[in-house]
Amino acid sequence: EDVDGLSVLHEFPRAVSVEDRVAFSVKNMTGQRLRSYRAEKGGGNVSSNAMVSYVENGEATKLLFQPSVSRITNMKVVEGEFPGLENSPNRNIGGTGSAHAIDIQIPGFQWMREVQIDNFGRRFINLTPRSTFLRERAQEDWRIGNVMKLLIEVGLENGGRELTAK
């Protein structure tokens, strides 16, 4: 596949076992196969490949991010670039967005962009159907729109952060 000049590579990474310790992981509890994508921001080395990873239902897989440090600024935790990484692909992001975010998709729905892994807790994300008919139905009937939500939970698992999609 080719999207906006990028070659799209598809991977099925090894599932994380209970004994594995990883800094970041994503766990799929949606009942369907989940797709995830993490864009490299900024940097001079623009890759010509986009990597889409698949996570089967009931499994977790690790996520790779550049090292970062946490600072408290104005009573909020802010993730910043780890000092000394001059060639980091996340360099010069200018404080916009999060260094720890991924895009995820469930079959039949549009991509959910910039799902944050920095903030612990539970939150709902709206699911937008790819089908025009279903989108119109959800707009007409508020009950359908209320049902089409994805529960995202970020918590600790084996010393690292785990994003669980339900």
Secondary structure, 3 states (H helix, E strand, C coil): CEECCEEEEEECCCCCCCCCCCCEEEEECCCCCEEEECCCCCCCCCCCEEEEEEECCCCEEECCCCCEEEEEECCEEEEEECCCCCCCCCCCCCCCCCCCEEEEECCCECCEEEEECCCCEEEEEECCECCHHHHHHHHHCHHHHHHCEEEEEEEEECCEEEEEEC
